[in-house]
C-alpha cells in the first residue's frame, strides 16, 4: 500500500475511522481550502465542473488543469462504481500545489490493484482510472482498508521548469 500525502498544517481527519497519519486532509482554516463536498452518482459532472472552476481561479490552466480534473473525475467515478456510490472530496492549495483527496467508505481496494499500475491492454474494459491518475498527477497516494479508501492527488500549480509564476 502506498501512503504519504502530506497533511497540510492544521490538518484534521476527513472521515472518522481513517488514520490521520495517512490521510490527505485540508487545512482546518479556510485559507487554502477550495472545496469540501460529499458526492454521489448523480453529481459526478457537477463535481468535475466545481473542481475545474476552483482550480482555474487559483491559476492552474491548460493541459495541467485538464489532466488534473480528469484524474479527479476518474477517482470520483471509481468511488461511485466500486465503493458504495458515495464519497467525499477535499480540494485545497498548499506548498505551491493543488491537492485533492477523495474518500469513500467502501470495502477497500484489493491488494492486486495496489501495485504501481501497468499500461492497460487495449482490449481491457476499465482499469484505466488509477493508471491515468499516475500519468497526469505529480503525486498519487492510496490509503485503503476494510473501512474505506482515501486517494490523494497532487499537482504543482506551475509546471516544472516554468518560471512565469515566480
VEXBAPA-503759 format. One line per field, with one value per residue: y, x, z of N, C-alpha, C in turn; chain; residue number from 1. Coordinates in Angstrom, 2 decimals, always signed. Last residue first. Example, Ala and Ser with C-alpha at 12.3 -4.5 7.8 and 13.67 -1.06 7.14 Angstrom:
n.v	[-2.25/-5.69]
n.u	[+12.85/+13.19]
n.w	[+7.08/+7.80]
ca.v	[-1.06/-4.50]
ca.u	[+13.67/+12.30]
ca.w	[+7.14/+7.80]
c.v	[+0.03/-3.30]
c.u	[+12.90/+13.20]
c.w	[+7.87/+7.80]
chain	[A/A]
resi	[2/1]
***
This chain:
n.v	[+32.75/+31.98/+31.43/+29.27/+25.92/+23.68/+22.05/+24.32/+25.41/+23.79/+20.27/+18.13/+15.15/+13.09/+10.24/+8.34/+6.29/+3.91/+1.70/-0.33/-2.06/+0.20/+2.46/+5.13/+6.20/+8.95/+10.57/+13.48/+14.84/+13.27/+11.68/+9.04/+8.38/+8.59/+6.42/+4.31/+4.69/+4.18/+1.85/-0.25/-1.06/-3.79/-4.39/-4.09/-2.76/-2.98/-0.26/-0.15/-0.82/+0.84/-0.43/-2.36/-2.65/-4.68/-6.81/-6.09/-4.18/-1.43/-1.30/-1.20/+2.35/+4.99/+7.31/+10.37/+12.11/+15.10/+17.13/+20.11/+22.07/+23.73/+25.44/+24.73/+24.22/+24.20/+21.58/+19.63/+16.62/+14.66/+11.61/+9.46/+6.67/+4.05/+1.81/+1.56/+1.46/+3.74/+5.91/+5.67/+6.02/+8.72/+9.88/+9.16/+10.52/+13.21/+13.55/+13.30/+15.53/+17.57/+17.20/+17.75/+20.44/+21.64/+21.00/+22.26/+25.24/+26.05/+27.46/+29.67/+29.62/+29.53/+26.84/+25.48/+25.96/+24.83/+22.10/+21.43/+21.84/+19.92/+17.55/+17.76/+17.51/+14.88/+13.46/+13.29/+10.91/+9.39/+11.88/+13.62/+16.34/+18.71/+21.38/+23.46/+24.94/+26.06/+27.83/+29.18/+28.18/+25.75/+23.20/+22.07/+18.69/+15.61/+12.39/+10.16/+8.85/+9.76/+9.50/+6.64/+6.71/+7.16/+9.84/+11.61/+13.51/+15.05/+18.11/+20.12/+22.13/+21.93/+18.94/+15.75/+14.30/+11.15/+8.45/+5.12/+2.14/-1.17]
n.u	[+6.92/+5.52/+7.36/+8.99/+8.77/+9.98/+6.91/+4.13/+2.58/+1.23/+1.57/-0.83/-1.94/-4.29/-5.14/-7.80/-8.81/-11.31/-12.66/-12.47/-10.44/-8.31/-5.82/-4.45/-2.36/-1.33/+0.46/+1.80/+1.35/-0.84/-1.10/-0.42/-1.97/-4.50/-4.39/-4.42/-6.92/-8.48/-8.43/-10.19/-12.20/-11.45/-8.70/-7.47/-5.10/-4.04/-2.68/+0.51/+0.30/+0.43/+2.03/-0.41/-3.05/-4.59/-4.19/-5.69/-8.69/-9.56/-12.53/-15.30/-16.07/-16.25/-13.83/-12.34/-9.91/-8.12/-5.86/-3.99/-1.77/+1.15/+2.59/+1.74/-1.67/-5.15/-7.65/-10.49/-12.11/-14.96/-16.46/-19.07/-21.00/-20.96/-19.53/-17.29/-17.44/-18.69/-17.98/-15.19/-14.63/-15.36/-13.28/-11.12/-11.79/-11.81/-9.08/-8.07/-9.32/-8.08/-5.47/-5.75/-6.60/-4.36/-2.39/-3.25/-4.62/-3.97/-4.23/-5.20/-7.50/-9.53/-9.17/-9.98/-12.74/-13.52/-12.82/-14.51/-17.02/-16.99/-16.87/-19.28/-21.09/-20.57/-21.38/-23.87/-25.19/-23.67/-22.37/-20.41/-19.50/-16.83/-14.96/-12.60/-10.37/-8.36/-6.56/-8.17/-9.93/-8.36/-7.51/-6.49/-7.45/-5.65/-4.94/-3.84/-2.14/-2.69/-5.37/-7.13/-10.54/-12.44/-14.09/-12.51/-10.46/-8.79/-6.99/-4.03/-2.22/-0.73/-1.75/-0.22/+1.15/+0.47/+1.27/+1.45/+0.62/+0.84]
n.w	[-10.95/-13.14/-15.12/-15.12/-15.30/-14.30/-13.80/-13.79/-10.87/-9.10/-9.15/-7.79/-6.23/-4.55/-2.69/-1.68/+0.85/+1.67/+4.25/+6.01/+5.22/+3.31/+2.06/+0.55/-2.00/-4.07/-6.54/-8.00/-10.30/-12.71/-14.98/-14.49/-12.27/-13.45/-15.25/-13.35/-12.24/-14.69/-16.18/-15.83/-18.79/-20.63/-22.76/-25.19/-24.61/-21.22/-19.31/-18.00/-14.46/-11.33/-8.49/-6.64/-5.95/-6.90/-5.20/-2.87/-3.40/-1.44/+0.62/+0.77/+1.29/+1.87/+0.50/-0.54/-2.12/-2.10/-3.77/-4.17/-5.95/-4.64/-3.03/-0.39/-1.17/-1.66/-2.01/-1.73/-1.00/-1.23/-0.39/-1.69/-2.86/-3.94/-3.12/-4.79/-7.58/-8.74/-7.08/-7.06/-9.79/-10.06/-8.58/-10.25/-12.62/-11.74/-11.14/-13.78/-15.00/-13.54/-14.45/-17.21/-17.20/-15.96/-17.85/-20.19/-18.71/-15.22/-12.03/-10.62/-9.24/-11.04/-11.76/-9.48/-9.47/-11.96/-11.57/-9.43/-10.66/-12.72/-11.17/-9.76/-11.92/-12.77/-10.41/-9.19/-9.04/-7.16/-4.88/-2.41/-0.26/-0.22/-0.32/-1.85/-1.09/+1.51/+2.52/+4.64/+6.51/+8.65/+8.48/+5.23/+4.30/+4.11/+3.53/+5.99/+7.55/+10.07/+10.61/+9.48/+9.67/+11.62/+10.09/+7.51/+7.58/+10.37/+9.72/+9.87/+10.33/+7.13/+5.31/+5.14/+2.30/+1.40/+2.11/+0.66/-0.94/+0.00]
ca.v	[+33.10/+32.24/+32.55/+30.37/+27.13/+24.45/+22.05/+23.15/+25.79/+24.86/+21.57/+18.67/+16.44/+13.55/+11.60/+8.54/+7.69/+4.26/+2.73/+0.70/-2.56/-0.85/+1.66/+4.53/+5.40/+8.07/+9.82/+12.52/+14.81/+13.98/+13.09/+9.71/+8.33/+9.50/+7.80/+4.46/+4.92/+5.35/+2.94/-0.39/-0.47/-2.88/-4.40/-4.85/-2.10/-3.55/-1.23/+0.36/-1.01/+0.32/+0.64/-2.21/-1.64/-3.40/-6.91/-5.97/-5.46/-1.85/-1.26/-2.33/+1.04/+4.04/+6.54/+9.33/+11.54/+13.76/+16.63/+18.80/+21.79/+22.62/+25.58/+24.48/+24.29/+24.64/+22.72/+20.25/+17.83/+15.25/+12.99/+9.77/+7.99/+5.11/+2.15/+1.75/+0.33/+2.42/+5.67/+5.61/+4.74/+7.70/+10.05/+8.67/+9.06/+12.60/+13.65/+12.36/+14.17/+17.41/+17.02/+16.45/+19.39/+21.73/+20.55/+20.80/+24.46/+26.15/+26.27/+29.83/+29.52/+30.79/+27.90/+25.47/+26.38/+26.26/+22.88/+21.32/+22.62/+21.35/+17.84/+17.77/+18.72/+16.01/+13.33/+14.55/+11.95/+9.02/+10.59/+13.42/+14.94/+18.29/+20.28/+22.70/+25.37/+25.13/+27.14/+29.83/+28.24/+27.10/+23.42/+22.87/+20.12/+16.43/+13.70/+10.81/+8.55/+9.74/+10.81/+7.12/+6.67/+5.80/+9.10/+10.68/+13.67/+13.86/+17.37/+19.16/+22.21/+22.42/+20.36/+16.60/+15.09/+12.52/+9.56/+6.12/+3.40/+0.00]
ca.u	[+7.81/+4.74/+6.46/+9.38/+8.01/+10.72/+8.36/+4.79/+3.43/+0.49/+2.21/-0.22/-1.27/-3.74/-4.62/-6.84/-8.55/-10.11/-12.66/-13.47/-11.81/-8.55/-7.03/-4.57/-3.54/-1.17/-0.77/+1.85/+2.72/-0.57/-1.49/+0.17/-0.50/-4.12/-4.44/-3.29/-5.73/-8.62/-7.56/-8.83/-11.94/-12.55/-9.27/-8.73/-6.11/-4.10/-3.76/-0.32/+0.90/-0.32/+2.00/+0.93/-2.26/-4.72/-3.60/-4.23/-7.98/-9.08/-11.09/-14.61/-16.23/-16.38/-15.07/-12.51/-11.23/-8.30/-7.22/-4.13/-3.18/+0.47/+2.72/+3.11/-0.61/-3.85/-7.02/-9.56/-11.49/-13.84/-16.18/-17.76/-20.89/-21.70/-20.76/-17.13/-16.85/-18.86/-19.38/-15.95/-14.33/-16.13/-14.67/-11.17/-11.62/-13.03/-10.08/-7.66/-9.60/-9.54/-5.78/-5.27/-7.43/-5.69/-2.23/-3.23/-4.14/-4.64/-3.89/-4.05/-6.27/-9.36/-8.95/-8.56/-11.93/-13.72/-12.23/-13.05/-16.63/-17.06/-15.83/-18.00/-21.07/-20.30/-20.03/-23.11/-25.77/-23.73/-22.96/-20.96/-19.87/-18.20/-15.18/-13.84/-11.16/-9.41/-6.20/-7.17/-10.41/-8.79/-8.72/-6.27/-7.30/-6.76/-4.73/-4.96/-2.05/-1.30/-4.92/-5.97/-9.42/-12.01/-13.83/-13.56/-11.59/-9.21/-7.96/-4.92/-3.51/-0.66/-1.45/-1.31/+1.47/+0.11/+2.17/+0.90/+1.36/+0.00]
ca.w	[-9.85/-11.91/-15.32/-14.24/-15.66/-15.30/-13.56/-14.36/-12.01/-9.77/-8.95/-8.99/-6.13/-5.82/-2.69/-2.77/+0.51/+0.93/+3.22/+6.30/+5.21/+4.30/+1.93/+1.89/-1.67/-2.93/-6.26/-6.90/-9.81/-11.46/-15.06/-15.64/-12.15/-12.35/-15.74/-14.27/-11.40/-13.83/-16.59/-15.31/-17.47/-20.33/-21.42/-25.18/-25.44/-22.56/-19.58/-19.08/-15.78/-12.47/-9.50/-7.21/-5.25/-7.58/-6.54/-2.89/-3.32/-2.76/+0.38/+1.39/+0.68/+2.98/+0.46/+0.47/-2.34/-1.52/-3.74/-3.55/-5.71/-5.30/-4.48/-0.85/-0.16/-2.12/-1.36/-2.68/-0.47/-1.95/+0.00/-1.15/-2.25/-4.61/-2.44/-3.34/-6.86/-9.34/-7.41/-5.81/-9.15/-10.77/-8.14/-8.87/-12.63/-12.26/-10.08/-12.73/-15.48/-13.45/-13.03/-16.74/-17.81/-15.37/-16.46/-20.13/-19.84/-16.51/-12.81/-11.50/-8.46/-10.31/-12.75/-9.84/-8.32/-11.70/-12.66/-9.29/-9.48/-13.05/-12.17/-9.04/-11.11/-13.68/-10.96/-9.08/-9.89/-8.57/-5.22/-3.76/-0.46/-0.52/+0.61/-1.98/-2.24/+1.12/+1.30/+3.80/+5.13/+8.35/+9.24/+6.43/+4.04/+4.56/+2.94/+5.35/+6.12/+9.65/+10.18/+10.22/+8.73/+11.38/+11.31/+7.90/+6.67/+9.63/+10.51/+9.21/+10.99/+8.50/+5.38/+5.60/+3.47/+1.08/+2.25/+1.57/-0.99/+0.00]
c.v	[+34.59/+32.69/+32.90/+31.56/+28.22/+25.73/+22.78/+23.21/+24.53/+25.39/+22.62/+20.03/+16.83/+14.92/+11.92/+10.01/+7.70/+5.78/+2.99/+1.84/-1.52/-1.20/+0.59/+3.78/+4.92/+7.36/+8.91/+11.88/+13.82/+13.90/+13.92/+11.23/+9.05/+9.53/+8.79/+5.89/+5.07/+5.66/+4.13/+0.74/-0.60/-2.36/-3.38/-4.87/-2.79/-2.89/-1.72/-0.67/-0.36/+0.24/+0.12/-1.06/-1.51/-2.32/-5.63/-5.99/-5.29/-3.17/-1.78/-2.32/-0.01/+2.65/+5.64/+8.63/+10.33/+13.35/+15.28/+18.40/+20.35/+22.69/+24.48/+24.52/+24.03/+24.68/+23.03/+21.47/+18.32/+16.51/+13.45/+11.23/+8.20/+6.50/+3.34/+2.27/+0.44/+1.26/+4.24/+5.25/+4.59/+6.32/+8.98/+8.77/+8.49/+11.07/+12.96/+12.36/+13.14/+16.02/+16.80/+16.19/+18.01/+20.60/+20.60/+20.28/+22.96/+25.18/+26.35/+28.59/+29.57/+30.79/+29.24/+26.54/+26.45/+26.74/+24.38/+22.18/+22.60/+22.23/+19.33/+18.14/+18.85/+17.32/+14.53/+14.50/+13.25/+10.16/+10.43/+12.02/+14.82/+16.79/+19.86/+21.58/+24.70/+25.71/+26.21/+29.13/+28.82/+27.17/+24.86/+23.12/+20.86/+17.90/+14.56/+12.14/+9.28/+9.44/+10.80/+8.49/+7.31/+5.66/+7.68/+10.01/+12.82/+14.15/+16.14/+18.48/+21.21/+22.57/+20.80/+18.05/+15.92/+13.31/+10.90/+7.38/+4.39/+1.24]
c.u	[+8.03/+5.62/+5.66/+8.43/+8.35/+10.02/+9.09/+6.29/+4.14/+1.27/+1.41/+0.39/-0.73/-3.09/-3.98/-6.43/-7.48/-10.03/-11.30/-13.45/-12.87/-10.02/-7.11/-5.89/-3.40/-2.48/-0.47/+0.47/+2.89/+0.90/-1.14/-0.01/+0.18/-2.61/-4.02/-3.25/-4.49/-7.38/-7.55/-7.90/-10.47/-12.31/-10.40/-9.40/-7.46/-5.24/-3.69/-1.40/-0.01/+0.52/+1.38/+0.88/-0.83/-3.81/-3.76/-3.65/-6.48/-8.34/-10.74/-13.09/-15.37/-16.67/-15.14/-13.85/-11.34/-9.74/-7.20/-5.59/-3.24/-1.04/+2.04/+3.26/+0.72/-2.88/-5.68/-8.98/-10.48/-13.40/-14.92/-17.66/-19.50/-21.59/-21.52/-18.41/-16.87/-18.45/-19.59/-17.40/-15.09/-15.88/-15.55/-12.59/-11.72/-12.93/-11.38/-8.66/-9.23/-9.94/-7.28/-5.63/-7.04/-6.57/-3.58/-3.12/-4.23/-4.08/-4.64/-3.62/-5.02/-8.11/-8.72/-8.23/-10.45/-12.83/-12.35/-12.37/-15.12/-16.66/-15.82/-16.88/-19.75/-20.22/-19.70/-21.71/-24.97/-24.21/-23.02/-21.53/-20.47/-18.32/-16.62/-13.85/-12.52/-10.24/-7.28/-6.87/-9.37/-9.17/-9.21/-7.59/-7.03/-6.43/-5.91/-4.56/-3.11/-1.14/-3.47/-5.50/-8.24/-10.87/-13.42/-13.15/-12.76/-10.42/-8.37/-5.84/-4.52/-2.06/-1.39/-0.86/+0.28/+0.29/+1.73/+1.73/+0.67/+0.89]
c.w	[-9.77/-10.77/-14.07/-14.35/-14.67/-15.73/-14.69/-14.04/-12.50/-10.97/-9.71/-8.65/-7.49/-5.59/-4.03/-2.71/-0.57/+0.78/+2.62/+5.30/+5.54/+4.30/+3.00/+1.86/-0.23/-2.64/-5.08/-6.74/-8.67/-11.10/-13.82/-15.58/-13.31/-12.18/-14.67/-14.82/-12.27/-13.01/-15.63/-15.68/-17.09/-18.92/-21.31/-23.80/-25.37/-23.32/-21.03/-19.37/-16.82/-13.74/-10.79/-8.22/-5.74/-7.00/-7.36/-4.30/-3.56/-2.61/-0.99/+1.23/+1.35/+2.44/+1.69/+0.30/-1.41/-1.74/-3.03/-3.59/-5.23/-5.05/-5.28/-2.37/-0.83/-0.94/-2.01/-1.99/-1.48/-1.22/-0.72/-0.75/-1.70/-4.05/-2.98/-2.68/-5.35/-8.43/-7.92/-6.10/-7.83/-10.16/-8.79/-8.33/-11.23/-12.24/-10.51/-11.58/-14.42/-13.94/-12.84/-15.29/-17.30/-15.90/-15.74/-18.71/-19.64/-17.52/-14.12/-12.26/-9.32/-9.45/-12.04/-10.88/-8.69/-10.56/-12.38/-10.35/-9.28/-11.87/-12.50/-9.99/-10.35/-12.90/-11.85/-9.68/-9.90/-9.47/-6.73/-3.87/-1.86/-0.58/+0.41/-0.96/-2.30/-0.02/+0.78/+2.50/+4.17/+6.89/+9.10/+7.15/+5.34/+4.40/+3.37/+4.76/+5.32/+8.17/+9.72/+9.72/+9.43/+10.38/+10.93/+9.20/+7.14/+8.76/+9.71/+10.21/+10.46/+9.08/+6.84/+5.66/+3.89/+2.35/+1.72/+1.44/-0.09/+0.00]
chain	[A/A/A/A/A/A/A/A/A/A/A/A/A/A/A/A/A/A/A/A/A/A/A/A/A/A/A/A/A/A/A/A/A/A/A/A/A/A/A/A/A/A/A/A/A/A/A/A/A/A/A/A/A/A/A/A/A/A/A/A/A/A/A/A/A/A/A/A/A/A/A/A/A/A/A/A/A/A/A/A/A/A/A/A/A/A/A/A/A/A/A/A/A/A/A/A/A/A/A/A/A/A/A/A/A/A/A/A/A/A/A/A/A/A/A/A/A/A/A/A/A/A/A/A/A/A/A/A/A/A/A/A/A/A/A/A/A/A/A/A/A/A/A/A/A/A/A/A/A/A/A/A/A/A/A/A/A/A/A/A/A/A/A/A/A/A]
resi	[166/165/164/163/162/161/160/159/158/157/156/155/154/153/152/151/150/149/148/147/146/145/144/143/142/141/140/139/138/137/136/135/134/133/132/131/130/129/128/127/126/125/124/123/122/121/120/119/118/117/116/115/114/113/112/111/110/109/108/107/106/105/104/103/102/101/100/99/98/97/96/95/94/93/92/91/90/89/88/87/86/85/84/83/82/81/80/79/78/77/76/75/74/73/72/71/70/69/68/67/66/65/64/63/62/61/60/59/58/57/56/55/54/53/52/51/50/49/48/47/46/45/44/43/42/41/40/39/38/37/36/35/34/33/32/31/30/29/28/27/26/25/24/23/22/21/20/19/18/17/16/15/14/13/12/11/10/9/8/7/6/5/4/3/2/1]
***
